[in-house]
Amino acid sequence: MKKLTIMFLTTILTAGLFAQNLSGKLSGTVTSDGQPLVGANVVLQGTSSGAATGEDGTYYIFDVQPGIYTMQVNYIGYQTQIVSNVRVSIGLTSVQDFELAVAAVEGETVEVTAAKPLIEVTATNVQRTMDSEAVDNYAVRNVTSMVASQAGVVSMHDGLHVRGSRSEEIGYTLEGASMAGAGGKVVSNAIPEALEAIAVQTGGFDASVGRATAGIVQQSLKTGGSQFSASVLLENMAGDVASEPWSATGDQDMTFTVQGPIGDKIRYFGALRMTSTDNYSNQSRWFTPFTIAGGNAIGDKVGGLTTSHDYVVLNEGDNYTFTDGANHDGVYDPTADAGDMIRGSNKHYAFDNTSKDMSFNGTLQYDLNPLVLRLAGTFTTDTYQNAGLPVQSMFNTRRHETTTRNHLINLKATYFLSTNTYVRSNFRMMGRFYETYDKAFKEKGKVTTADGRSSNFELGGESTISDWLAWGDRDAVAQVDSNWANHFGDPGQDSFAAGQGRYTEPVNYNINGFRLQRDGQRRGGYSKGRDGYFGFDAEFVTQLGEHELKVGGDYMNYSYQRYSFSGYSLNSKIGLDSTLYDAVANQTQRAYTEVTEARLSSFIGYDPLGNDWDKNPQKNEYDKPRNPWNFSMYVNDKFEAGDLIVNAGVRYEAINQANVDLKDWNNPPLDRNYEIVAADNAQYGFKDMPTQTYILPRLGLGFPISDQSSFRLNYGKYVQMAPMNRLYRSRASGTSSWGLLPTRETKFEVGYGTLIGDVASIDLTVFTRNPEDQVSRDVYIPGQGAGMNEYGMRDHTVYTNTDFSNVTGVEVDFKSSRVNNVQLFANYVFQDVRGLNSYPTLGTIGWGKSTMISATRYDQRHQASAVLDFRTSRTGNVITDNVGMNLIASYNSGHPYTLSDGSMGQRDAGEGALLSDNDPRNRAPLEALNSSTTPSFFNLDLSVEKTFAVPGVANVKVYATVTNLLNTQHIINVYNRTGDAYDDGFLNDPDLSSLIIEGRGPEYVEMYREINLANRNHWLNDHSFDLFGIPREFKTGIQVSF
């Protein structure tokens, strides 16, 4: 063991010093008649953890995994006391005192059940924890929904926001390892059945926590128990998917868990979840079927003017069809040739966004007292297909598909030097890879055309540009689906006739100005990417009297690669010059030049043709993978002395974002097409950004007024790396980020918590946040004087650190004990969130950065939520035994928007005069920015369950869950012109619509009302999120636990 100790300490000291503590601590006193008992033994049953009391009767048990434990105290001559239901939370000290009585007889034992604490008197910041019991009882089996129910958390279309933060300013960890992807947002959450606890810190946190500014969401996995157990869960969405796909999306879920011991030193836990859905997208879930022109065929126009002799039938009864001759000859005769009418795949056509996921979460803990090893890991694979917008894409049966694979591994080693001192080290790594591709060609495999051009797309990132070009080659497409190939070439003409374009891909139908995709129209090109990190940390912790001292540090090294290729124009060029195909297939210099100069691909960590950067012997240094890194050290002292708690520390951060700055801001090395042409030029090229360093003080004060109330104060400074998807641009195209810095923040909060009698508590927090150096988008205008703009760059979009925010607010949090089977959690938040901009890209096209302070889009001024839980135990009554109900109520007062007017700009007839959030060029505000507010939101979710016990065999739980219980059509967003979700103001404004209506007639008005107003096609195409929330969903499930 001595050799093992030396080896372990050596590893830690050479690894660098730690990070987040996902464990908790137990402390308390052991007394008799008020006098301390020295040397009493306190142990956690089922573990090797324990401690002996000191001279003042105090004990400390460190590095305890979150969960519920049974504690035992032994002292010679006194009763043995066993206390069950002792809860340990992430990062907190759980206090459990013992009062022992003299034993009347030897071996006398007293058993006590601990009450669940309603306030955390040892906390110096806001931390709200859901333990495994609360997770199991929660009505919605979704971690994001659980987090969103916490005070101060706002859920929007782009993710979660904590106390007015941007979504990428939140840190997400699992077992202490970051779960955030390159964009700063969470990549995947844990399986609910695998979670031991979720801790949401919306305020400040101590010096041991980094890489986040706004808040932290910490997830901890379960540890295997002392006995073998397993469970199987099956969940299914009820309803008719075929007739009502907008409400019943065919969700299915199978989850398996297994846990137990191996010998007396090893515990294991594993969870496997497989889910599938027929519509993962929430876009246009409120769909209204429609019939246009009485169900008669409507002619297509080429360029909006000339008939193509193709027709569509927009008839709800026919499930919508497109019609033409079998040979695409423009002669419609459905009686003579049934192939002239091709139907969509019933009403399910509009919601064919299918997804299949598989996730594994597991832990393995090896207790070699005094050394404890804990291995935790997750693996997720997800395959989903994109069916496009419901109306715009309803004739197109071609699908694009994306496959992602994520893994996360964390190995923690804890070594106890004594009962009050330990060292801990972690090694962690995360990896993510995704690919987006044409689904049909993946399923078809190898395709060879008559002239010998072949493709063979396979997953794994090793396909080549020749494989992707086939997706736009009529002859290759014909081997996959002959009908798709028939739509190549000019509309209304035979695709395979002499002179028709082999590479002229299907164009949209133009029906009264509305563009609807033809069958076989390609949905996109090819893209792939890799990102992830590896890191290690170490921490030394010791209890010196009333001081808990922590010294540690952390190192993280990230990787980032991205590639995308469209290929449309390259196929067109090959159609004019077949020798170009050979150049591309052989990847000659000509192919590289064509692709780069025409900006057909975007590449970081790959070459222009999609090969890994390091495999190209002529690689450009600028194109290399990006490897930013972060190193930190900290010292933290938590002083706990009864009526005073001081949690003080300082953190040092060194951040290298692996980004660049300009050597000469008057001469950026970009040409007029925005290609980087002189990155390494000694005078005008780029220079590496230096490592940024920060000293970040953290202070938390707690004043436990009694065991029933506590006052706290927290102050701190924080810093976070800028999102990697903003830091880097391809050599060929993209938004530059010269000199971009990390985001900084200062925040402060004051709180007070107190018990209400013995059954409830209330907590009040006043907070303020001041983020700085937030990312914004601006327009860089190069100088035109002598010796300036050497390479001729035009005005260029760039990311800058010019945004900031000011946030103030009040949170009120209420929770109760379970009384008469009922428990209630509720919270209310008032906040005022103001800043220069809500998102980096919002409203900046053509105008540059925002210069006015206004409310942000995610400023939900008033928020409230409540969780009411009713649960019975076993009473002997078959009907009422083990019944549960969980009701979630949520409310917000809406979010800001700007009432505006404006012209059509460059919109066509099918879009009307829709005003875009992102493009302000044809938009004129009628009021100060974000002065109006969307309607308020109120929602109920309900889950009911009943558990049947099969003695000695299993427990069987059956349940039903209803989300949006009242089936309310929640208005989430509105049209800026009207402030209404049902009318965009176009048809009712003669100045905007009269000429179009006069030229196109009543059919146009009919189509506009049904396609745009009833089904929001133009809004969805512009925003990628809906005006409304999801409709009611009903799911049923069964869980068998062995």
N, C-alpha and C positions, 0 to 999 in steps of 0.2 A: 504493500500500500504506500510505503514511503516513496518508492520509485514512481508509482502512479501519480502521487501528489506532485512530485518535481516535474514530471512530464506535463501534467495538466497546467501547472502554473507557468511553465515555460511557453506553452502554447498560447495562453492568454496574453502574456506580456509581449510576445512577438506579433500577436494579432492586432494590437491596437486596442484602444479602450472603448464601451457599450451602446445601448439604445433603450427602447421602451420596455418597461417592466409590466408584463402581462399577468404577473402573479400578485398575490396579496399578502398581508401579514396579520398574524393574530397576536394580541397582547392582552394583558389583564393582571389582576392580582389574586392571590390565594390567601385567604384570611380565616381566622376563627375568633369569634367574638370581637371582631374589629382589629385583631392583632395579626401581623404578617406571619406566614408560615414559611420558613426558610428551607429550601431544598426539596420542596414538594415537586413531584414528577407530573408534568402535564404532557399528554401525548394525544396525537390524532390517530384514532383507531383506523386500521387498514393501511397505514403508512408507516414509514420509519421516522417521521417528523415528530419532534417533541422538544421539551426544554425543562430545565429545573428553575425554580424561583430563586431570586437573589435575596439579599439581606432585607429588602423592603417588601418582599413577597411578590415582586413583579416578574413576569415571564414574557418572552418574545419567541414566536415561531415564524421563521422567515420563508419566503419563496414558496408559498402555498398556492397551488393551482386553484383558480376560481371554482366554486362548487359548494355543496352542502356536506358538512362533516359531523362526526360524533367525537366529542372530546372526553377524555378521562383524566381525573386527578387522583393520585395516590399519595397518602402521607401516613406514616406509621402511627397507629393509635387513633386514627380518625376514619370516619366513613369514606369509602371510595365514592366519588361523585362522577356520574356520567351525564353529559349534556348533549343531546342530539339536536339536529336542525340548526347547527351553527353555520352561518353563511359567510363565505369569503368572496370578496368582490375584487375586480381588477384594479390594482394600484392603490387600494385603500387598506387602512388598518381596521380590522374587526376587533372590537373589545368584548371580551368574555371574562367576567370576574367569577370567582368561586368562593363561597362561604361554607367551610367544612365544620361539621359537628363531631364531637368525640364519639367513637364507636362504642356501642353497648356490648357488642360481641365482635370477635375478630372476623373480618371479611364482609362486614355489613356494607351494602351498596345502596346509594340513592340515585335514582334516574330522574332527569329533568329535561323538558323540551324547551329550547330557547325560542324566544319570540323574534319574529323578523323585525329588524330595526326600521323605524319609520324615518329617522333622520340619521345622517352620517356626521357625527359630531367631530370626527377627526379630519374631515375634508376641508381644504382651503380653496377649493374651486368648485364649479358646477360639474358634477358627474352624475349622469342618470344611467342606471344599469338595469338591463333585463336579464334575469337569470334563466336557466333552462325551463323552469316551471312557467315563467311568464311567456317565454317563446312558444312553448307547447300550447298554452292556453289562447294565444293571440289568434284572432279570427282569420287573418290572412297569412298564408304560409309564404311570406315574401320578406326578406331581410330589409330591403329598401323601404317598404311600407312600415316596418317596425321602427326604423330609424326616423322616418318622416313624422311619426306620431309624437316624437319627443319635442319638448318646448324649445322654440327657437329655430326649428328646422322647417324649411319651405321646400316643397316639391314642385318643380316646373318641368317644362318639356325637355330642358337640357340637363336635368339632374337635380341634385339636392343643393340647397343653400343654407348655410348656418349663420344665423345672426347677420343677415344681409351680405354674406360673402358671395363671391363667384364660385361656381361649382368646383373648379379645379383647385380651390384654396383649402379644401378639406383633405385631411389625411385618412387613409383607410389601411388598417393592419389586420392580419390574421396571425395569431401566435407571435406577435411582435414584428412580423415581416410585412413590408409594404405590399398592398394589393393594387396600387395605382398604376395605370398604364402610362404611355408616353404623353398622352394629353392631360394627365393629372387627375383623371377620373378613375373610379373603381372599375377593374376589369371583370371581376366576378366575385360574388358573395359566397359565404359558406352555405352548406345544406342546413336548413333549419333544424332537422333532427340531430345534427352533429354539433350544434352549438351548446356550449356550457354557459356562455354569457356574451352579451353585447353591452359595451360601455360607450356612451356618447358624451364626450367632453366638449361642450359648446363654448366654454369660456377659456381661461388661461390654463396652462399646465406647467409642471415643474421643468427644471433644466434638463432632465433626462430625455425629454421628448422633443423631436425635431421634425423637419421636412413637412411642416404644415403651418399655416398661419391662422386660419379661422377656427378650426375645430378638428377633433380626432374621433373616428369611429373605430373602436377596438373590438375585435371578435376573438373569442377563445374557444377552442374545440374541447370536446369531452375527453376525459381520461377513462380508460377501461375500469370496470368495477372488479370487486373481489370474487364475483361469481359470473359464470357464463350467462349471457342473455342475448337475445336477438329480436328483431322486429321486422315486419313487412307492412308497407303502406301502399295502398292502391287508391288513386284519386282520378275522377273522371268528370268532365263537364257535361251536364245534362242539357238537353235541348236538341232541336233538329238543325244540324249543321247545314244541310242542303237547302232548307227553306228559309232559314234565318241566320246566315253566316255572320251578320253584323252583331249578333248577340251571342250565339253559340259557336265558338271557334274550335271546338273539338279538342280541348286541352286534355292530356293524359299524363299521369305522373305515377311512377313506381319508385319507391325508396326502400332500401334495405339497410339495416344496421346490425352490427355484431360487435360484441365486446366481452372481455373477460381477462383472466390471468393466465400466465404461463409460468408455472412454479409459483414461488412466493416473492419474486423480485420484478417480474415483467407484467405490465398491463398493456392491453391493446384495445383500440377502438377503430372501427371502420364504418363508413356510410357510403352507399352507392345510390345515386339518383339518376333516373332516366326519364326525360320529359319529351313530349311532342305536342305540337299544336298545328292547326290548319291556318292560323293567322296570328303570327306574333306581333304584327303591327297594329297600333291603335289608331292608325289613320282611317278616317271615314268609317268608323264603326256604326255611326248612325246613317245608314244608307237607305235611300228612298227609291224603289223601282219606278220606272216611268215608261210612258209610251209617247212617241212623237209622231205627228202627221198621221194620226189614226193607225199607225202600224204599217203604213205604206213605205215602200223603198224610197230612199232619199239619195239623190245623185251626188257623186264626189266631183270636186273641181280641182284641176291642176292649177296650182298657183292661185287658187281662189276664184279663177275666171273660167277656165276651159273645162268642159265635161270630160271625164276619163272613161265614162261608160261603166264605171264600178258603182255599186250601191251599197248602202247599209240599211238595215231594218232595225229601228229602235222601238221594239215592242216588248213590253214586259212579258206577255204571254209566250213569245217565241224565245225568251231568254237572250234576246239580242243576236243578230246574225249579220254577217257581211255576205254579199252576193256578187258573183261574176261567173263568167264561163269557166268550164273545167280547164281549159287551156289558157285562162286569163285573156280571153279574146273579146271581152266586153259584151258578149251576147248572153243575156240572162234568160234562162228557160228552165226553171226548177222542175217542171213536169218531165221534160225530155232528159234532163241530166240532174240528178239529185246533188251532184257535186257543186252545182251552182250556188247552193245555199249551205253555208257552213256555220254551225251554231257554236256559241260559247259553251263551256262545260257546265251547264245549268247556272243557277244564280251563284254558285260557288266561284265562278270566274273572277269575281271582283275581290276575292279574299284568299288568293292562293299563295299567301306569304307563309309557307310552311317552315317549320323549324324542328330539329331533333337535337337534343342535348344529352350529354352524359357527364356526370361529375362524380368524383371520388374525393372524400375527405377522410383522413386517418391520423391517428397518433399511436406512438409506441414509446412507453416509458419504462426505463430500466433503473431500478433503485439499488445502487451498490453502496449504500450508506458508508461513508459520507459523500460519495459522488452519485449524482442523479443525472441520467441522460434522458433527453426527451426529443423524439423525432416526430415532426408534424409535417404533413404534406397535403397538397390538393392537386388534382388533375381535372381539366375540363376540356371537352371537345364539343363544338357546336357547329352544325351545318344548317344554314337557312337560305331560302330562295326568295328572290325579289320578283313579285308579279307586277310591280308598277302601280300607278294610281288606278283606283277602281273604275272610273269612267274612261279616262284617256287610254287605258291599256286593255279595255275589256275584250277586244277582238284578237289580241296578241297572245298566243299560247306559248311563246318562247320565254324561257326563264333564265335569269342570271342567279348564280349561287355563290355563297361565301362559306368557307370552312375556317374555323379558328381552333387553335390548340393552345391551352395555357397550363403551365405547371408552376407550383410554388413549393419549396422545401425549406424547412427551418430545423436545424439541429442545435439544441440547447444543452449545455453542460453546466451543472451547478455543483460546486465543491464547498462543503462546510468545513472551514478551518476550526470553528468552535460552534457552540450553539448560537452565538451572537455575531458571528462573522462568516461571511461566505464570499466566494468569487463566482462569477457566472460569465459564460461566453456563448455567443451564438454565431453560427455560420448559416447564411441564407442565400437563396437564389430564386429568381423568377424568370420565366421565359414565355414569350408569346409569339406565335406565328399565325398569319392569316393569308388566305388567297381568295381572290374573287375572279370568277371565270364563267364561261358559257356552260350551263348545266348539260345541255344535250350533247355537246362534243365530249364532255367528260364521260358521259354514259356510253357514247358510241365507241370511243376508243380510236383506233387507227382508221384514218380516212385517206384514200388516194384517188386523185382525180384522173381523168383520161390522159392528161398531158404529164402525168407523173408527179404532180405536186402532192406531197403527203403531210399529214399532221397526226399526232398521237398524243393528245393532252392527257397528262397524268398529274395527280395531286403530289405535292411535295416540294414545289418551287424549282424543279429542274426542267420545266418545259421551256421552249424557245419561242422566239418571235414568229417562226414559221408556223407553229401550232396555233398562235393567236390570229394570224392573218387569215386562216381558213374560215374563221367565224364570219368573215365578210365576203367569202368567195362563193358565188352562186353554185358552182359545180360541186364544191365540198358540202355546202348546205343541202343540196339535193339528195345526198346520200344519207342525210339525217332525217329530213322531212321534205318530201317533194312539194307540198303545198307552200312551205316557206320559200322555196326556190322560185315558185311561180310568181311571187310578188317582187322579185328583183326586176330591174329595168324600169322603163317608163310606165306610169300607171295606164291601165287600159290596153296595154300591148302584150304580145306574147314574149315572155321573158327569155325564151330560148330561140327566138327568131334571129335571123342574121342581122347584125348591127346592134343588137340589144346589149346592154352593159353587164358583163359578167360581174363587175364590181360595183354596179349601181344598186346600192342596197335599198330595200323597201322604204318608201316615204309614207308620211302620214296621209290618211284620208283627210280631206278638207270639206266638212259638211257644214255649210252655212257659216264658215269661219271657225268652226271648232275642229281642232286637230286630234284625230283618233288614230292610234297606231295600227298599221296593217299587220296581219299575221306573219310572223317570222322576222319582224323588225328587231334588230339587235338591241339589247338593253344596256350594253356597256362593253368596255374593253377588259383588259387583264390588269390586276394589281396584286401586290403582295407586300408583306412587311414583317420585320422582326424587331422586337424590343424586349428589354429585360434588364436584369442586374445581377450582380453577385456582391455580397457584403459580409462583413464580420464585425463583431463588437465584443466588448468585455466590460465588466462592471465589478467593482469591489464595494461591498456593503458591510458596515459594522455598526453595532449598537454600542455607543459609549454613554452609559448612563441614560439620560433622557434624549440624547442626540442620535438620530439615525443618519449616518454619513454615507454618501454614495459618491464614488469617483469613477468615471467611465468615459468611453468614447466610441466612435462608430466610423466605419468607412464603407461607402457605397460606390460602385463603379457601374455605370449604365451603358447600354448599347442601343443603337437606333439605326434602322435601315428602312427605307421606303422605296417602292417602285410602282409606277402605273403607266399603262400604254393604251391609247385609244385605237389607232391604226386605220381610222376611216379614210383619211386623205392619202395614206401610204398605199392602201389598196387601189385607190383611184389612179395614183401615179403608176402602179404596176399595170393597170389596165391600158395605159398609154404606152408603156415601155416595159415589155416583159423581161428585159435583161435585169431590171431592178430586182425582180424576184430572186434571181440567182445571186445577186449581190447580198440580199438580205439573208437568204438561206445559208450562204457561206460566211456571213457576218464579215464582209469586207469593209474597208475604210469608207467606201461609198455609202454603205448602209448606215454607218455611224453618223456620217455627215448629214444624210437625208433626215434621219430621225432627230438629231440634235437641233439642226437649223430650223426645221419646221416645228420644233417644240412638240413632237408627237409623244414624248415620254417625259416623265418626271422621275428623277433618280437620286437617291442618297444611299450610299453603301452598296450600290449596284452600278453597272455601266449603262449606257443609253439603251442597250438591247436587252437588259434584264439579267445579265450574268453577275454573279458575285464579284464585287470590286477587286478582290485580291486574286481572282482567276484570270484577269485580263492583263496580259504582259505589257500593254500600252496604257495602263490605267492613268487617269487624271487624278492628281493628288487631292484636288478639291472634292472629288466624288466619294471619298473614303467614308466608312461608317463613322458615326459620331459616338464618342465615348466620354460623356461628361462624368464628373465625379464629385463626391461630397465627403468631407472629413470633418468630424466634430469631436470635441472633448467637453466635459462638464464636471462640475463639482456641485453637490446639493446636500444641504443639511436640513433635516426635519427634526425640529425640537418640539417634543410633546411633554408638557408639564402641567397636566390637569386642566387649569383654566386658561392656558395659553399654548397655542401651536404656531410655530414659525417654520415655514417651508421656504427656505431661501437658497438660491443657487445662481450660477452664472454658466452660460454655454458659449463656447467658441465654435464658430462655423467657418469652414473654408469651402467655397463653392466654385468649381470650374465648370462652366456650362459648355465648353468646347465650341463656342461660337466665335465669330470674327467681327472685326471692326474695320473701317476704311482707313487706309494710310493717309489718304488725301480726300477730304469730303468735297472738294471741288472737282475731283476727277474719279468718280466711281468706275470700276472696271467692267461696265456693262455696255453693250451696244444698243442700237435703237430698237432691237427686237427683244431686249431685256435678257439676252444670253450673257453669262459671265464669260468674258473672253480673255481676261488677263488677271486671274486670281493671284498668281504668284509674281506679278510685276513688282520689281524692287521699289518703284516710285509710286505707282498708282494702284497696286494690288491690295490684298487684305492682310491684316495682322491679327494674330490670335489675341483674343480677349484675356487679360490677366485674371488670375484667381482672385475672387472677391472674398474678403474676410470680414467677420462681424463678431462683436462682443454683445451678448444678449443677456441682460439681467432678468431674473425671475424672482418674484416675491409673493408668497401667500401667507396670510395671517388668519388664524382661527381662534375664536374666543368662546369656548364651550361654557356658556353661562351656567348651565347645569346639565344633567344627563337628558334634559328635555328641550333644550334650546341652544342655539349656537349662532354666533355672528362671524362673518368671514370677509376678507378683502384679498383681492388678487390683482397683481400688476405684472406685465411682462412685455418683452420685445421678441419678435419672431421674424424669421426669414424663410423663404421658400424658392427653390429653383423655378424659373419660368417654364411653362409647358413646352416639351420638346417639339410638339407640332407647330409651335410659333418660332422656335429658335433657328430652325434650319430650312433652307430652300435649295431646290435643285439648281444645278448649273444652267439648265435650259429655261426654267421659268419659275414663277412663284413670288411670294411676298418676302422681301428682305427684312432682316432683323439686326442690322448693324449695331453693335454695341449694346445689345439688350441686356439688362441687368435682372437679378432676382427681385422678387416682390418682398417688400418689408411691411411690418405691421406693429403697431403699439396698441395694447388693449388693457382695459381696467374694468373691474367689477366689484360690487359690494353686495353682500347677501346676508339674509337672516332666515333661519329655520327654527320652527318650534312645534312641539306637539300640541294637539288639540285633544285634551283629555288623554285617554290611554289608547284611543282607537284610530287616530288620524294625525297627520302633520301637514303643515303648509310652509312653503319656502318662497321667499321673495328675493329677486335678484335685479339689481340695476346695473346696466353695462354700457360700455362705449368701446367702439373699434375704430381705428384709423389706419386703414391700408394705404401704402404708398408704393410708387413705382409699378402700379398695375399696368398690364399690357394694353396698348391702344393701337389704332391703325391711323396712319397719316399719309400724306402725299409729299414725297420729296421732289422738289423742283430744282434740277441742276442749273448752275450758273452758265451763262452763255458768253461770258467775256473772254478776253484773250487768256490763253493758257488754262482754260476751264473746259470740263466735259470732253476730255480727249477722245472718248470712244463713242460719243454721240447718243448717250442714253436720253430717252424722253422722260417726262414726269413719271415717277415710279412710286408704287405703294410700298410702305415700309411699316414695320411694327416698332413702336417706341414705348418708353416707360412714362408716359405723360398722364395716365389716369390715376385718380385717387378717390377714396370714399370716406364719408363720415357717417358712422352708425351709432345711434343711441337707442336704448330700449329698456323695457321692464318685463320680467318673466315672473309668473306666479304658478307654482307647482303644488298640487294637492295629491295626497295619497292616503289610503286608509288601510287598516288591518282588515282581515276577513271577519265580518260580523254577521251572524245568522246566514252563513254561506255566501255573503255578498262582499265584493271588494271593488273599490272605485279608485281610478287614477284619472286626474284631470289637470289641464294646464291652460293658461292664457298668456299671450304675448302681445305687447304693444311695441312696435319698433318704427323708427324713422331712418330710412336708408337713402342716402343721397351721394351722388358722385358725378364725375364727368361723363361716364358712359356705363351702360349695363354689361355690355360684351365688347370685346375688342373690335369687332367688325360691324357693329350695329350703326346704321345710318352714316357710314363714312365714305361710301363710293362717290367719287367726284368732288367731295368736300373736304376730306381730311379729318383730323381729330376733332372731337367735341371740345367746346370751350365754355359751356354753361353748366353749372351745377344744378342737378334736378334729381327727383326721385328716380330710383332705378326700377327696371321692369319687375324685379323680384321683391319689391318693397310691399309685401302684404302687411298693411299697417296693423291689422288686428287678426290674430290667429287664436284658435282654441281647439282642443281635442279632449276627448274623454274615453276611457275604456272601462266599461262596467262588466264585471265578471261574476257569474253565479255558478256555484259548484257544490254538489253534495258528495258525501262520503258513503261508505257502506253502512246502512242502517238496518238492513234486514227486509226492507220493502223492495220487491223486485222492480217495481215501476220507478220509484224515485231514487234508487241506489245509483251512485256514480253518474249523475246527470250534470252536464255542463252547458253553459251559454256564455258567449263573449260578444259584446256589442261595442262597436267602435263608432264614435261620432266625431266628425271633424268639420271645422268651420274656418273660413277666412273671408276677409272683407274685399277680396279681389285684388288685382294688381294694376299698376298705372299704365296708361297709354296716352297718346297725343291725338286729340281730335284734329283732323287735317282735311284739306281740300287739295285739288290739283287736277292737271290735265291727264290725258291718256298716255302721253309720252310716246314710247315705242311699243306700247301694248297693241296686240291685234284684236280683232272682233271677238274672238273666243275668250279673251281675258277681261274684256271690258276696260274700265278705268281703275283697276285694282291698284291701291297704293301699297308700295312695298316698304317693309320695315328697314331693309338693308340699303335701299337706293333712294336717297332723298331728292334726286334731281328734278322730279316732276311733282314734288310734294310740298305743300305750303301749310305750316301749322296754323291753326286757328286759335291757339292758346299757348301758354307757356308749356315747355316740354313736360310730358308725363303728368299733366294736371288732372286728367280724367281717370276714372277707375272702372274696371270691368265689374260686372255684377258679383255679388257675394256668392259664396259657395258653401253648401251644407250637404253632408253625405253621411249615410249610415251603412256599415258593414256588419253582418251578423253570422255567427257560427253557433250551431247547437250540436251536442254530442251525447252519446250514451255508451257506457262501458259495461260489458258483460264479462263476468269472471267465470272461467272454466277451472275449477279448483285443481291445483297441481299440474295444470297444463299450460294455460295461456290466459291473457286478458284480451278481449276483442272490443275495439272501439269503433263505432259507426258514427259518422258525422256528416253534416251538410253545411255548406258555406254559401252565403249570398252576399256578393259585393254590389254596391249601389242598390241597397234594399228597396228603395222607393222608385227605382228606375227613372230617376230624374235626368233630364237632358241638361247636364251641367254646362253652363256657358263658361269656357275657360279663356277665350279670346274673342275679340270683336273686330269688325271692320273699322279702320281708322276714320273713314269718311262719315260714317253714321253713328258709331258707337253701338251698333246692333250686330248680332250674330246671324240674323236671318235676312238682312237686306244690305247690300254693299253700296246702295245709292246710285247705281249706274243707270238702270232702266228708268228711274223716276226723275232723272235730270236731263231735260231735252238738250241742253248745251253739250252734253257728253254723248248721248245715245241716239238722238233723233235721225241723224244722217245714216247711221248704220242700220237702224230699224227700217227706215224708208227704203234703203237699197236691198235689204235681205228679207224683209217681210215678216209675217206673223210666226213662221216656223222658227226663225231666229230667236224671237222673244220666248217662245215655248221652250226651245233648247236652253236658252240662257237661264231661265227659271229652274229647270229641272237639273241641268248639269252643274251650274255654278252656285245657284242660291240654295237649292235643296240638298245638293251633294258636294258642294265646296270644291269642285275640281280645280278652279283657278287658284284658290287659297292654298290648297294642299301642294300644288305644283310650285308655288312661290315660297312656301314656308316649311314644308315637310313636317308639319304638325297640325292638328285639327283645331277647329273652333270649339269643339265640345269634348267633354270627358267620355269615358267608356259607359255603355249601357249596363243594365243589370246582368250579372253572371251568376249562374247557379252550379255549384260543384258538390259532388257527393264522394265520400271516401270511406275506407275501412282500414284499420290498423290492427294487426295481430302482434302482440308482444309475448315472447316466450320467456 
